[in-house]
Amino acid sequence: MYTVAQLIGGVWGAGGAGGELVVHDPADGRPVSTVPVATADEVGKAVEAARGVAPGWAATDPAQRAAALHRAADAVQGAAQELAAAVTAEMGKPLADARGGVEAGVGTLRQYAELAPVRGGRTLLGGVGSIDFMTPQPRGVVAAITPWNDPVAVSCGLLGAALVTGNAVLYKPSERAPATGWLLARALDEVLPPGVLSLLTGGGEVGAALAGGDVDVVAHVGSTATGRAIAAAAARTGAKVLLENGGSDPLVVDAGVDPVWAAEQAALGAFANAGQICVAVERIYVHRDVAEDFVDALVRRAEALRVGPGREPGTELGPLVDRRHRDHVHGQVTAAVAGGARLRAGGVLPDGPGAFYPATVVVDCRHEMTLVREETFGPVAPVVVVDSFSEALRCAADSPYGLAATVLTGSMSHAQRAWRELPVGTVKVNAVFGGAPGGAAQPRRGSGQGFGYGPELLDEFTATKAVHIEAPGGGHW
């Protein structure tokens, strides 16, 4: 059982007058975390404390801030086992995957520690007697509101980039993974100056208080609805908003590809982390020429997955984060079946405790179905059969979201068309996951705005100032 404490202005155990919430293990329903709920007054005090320390941290040499982030990476690495166990206990991710998320977070902290000191502005060509240059400066106070589905990796990205660029940070982890956020904040606080990082816990009301508070940046990874509410609140205060929100990422399976290989890719994209990944495969457009063999192979893979609690070795498919979310997933599946789709695998609520949901393959889907159009965020693979690559691209592009897309094809011309025409932040060809380190993309439409990760994320947490200097009296220096 984790007993979470808040960190406000360098003081652990502060606040929590808003009551307490309890997080339950999605595998068996047992309570795993008790969490204080911050009040709006406590949020205000945390913002005020961050304002007080922000100028000193901003004035710290970039190399010193980078050294602190390197120490933070060491501290997170030292707490890796405890962090991974908390992730699994709170949201059900298989333990091996949870460890991978922690390792990714450590790598991100180290990346930003290396990149930040070598950043700079640029000089400008002005008058011969003047000096002109552009320089980045910290924005001030950042509110970082993070999700539950990959809590360590995502948090390390936002916190690392914001801290190393000289901002004070107010960190609000998801109410579904608060102990993970608490453990991460403890590790970081050990090596950072007091007050530079604060931890506030609770539900949506705490995030709303932060978004509407006196902060300079609100960085949010989570649902589209919450992102829009944050953007509306920040519009009233003038804070910059950085959002990575929902998605309904398409997978296009072209004619001529190996259908068994394509099914393996589809299964990985749709079922990893029980489909609870921002860039999970949410809808599949498969060419009619390979559709039958593709679906057969996908069904075999879905039925072969090892299901169990995330803490059990060898688990491939753990539970969903909670039963409320399972109801959402199952509701979309049952609505699709009622609308004429057919179940080829899964789609039935299992007996027993927890929030388990089987790997599900739904065929005879139509592009306009809610299961295809909206984000499901579960282990569900809806399949739409198309007659041409052009039809697949049209359907893939027709979405209220614009996070990512994957195309499986042996045609270079089709690959070129895909990355040029699909209105999304990331296009992957012949692999649902992967990519070079440091990749950064800007989501579109309902999926958010601003760069996520990569060197460009450092730019999101700074403001560029142009400076013009002339010699007194218009002479020369």
Summary of the structure (lengths in Angstrom):
residues: 477
radius of gyration: 23.5
end to end distance: 66.7
largest distance: 84.2
contacts: 1792
relative contact order: 0.14
helix: 42%
strand: 22%
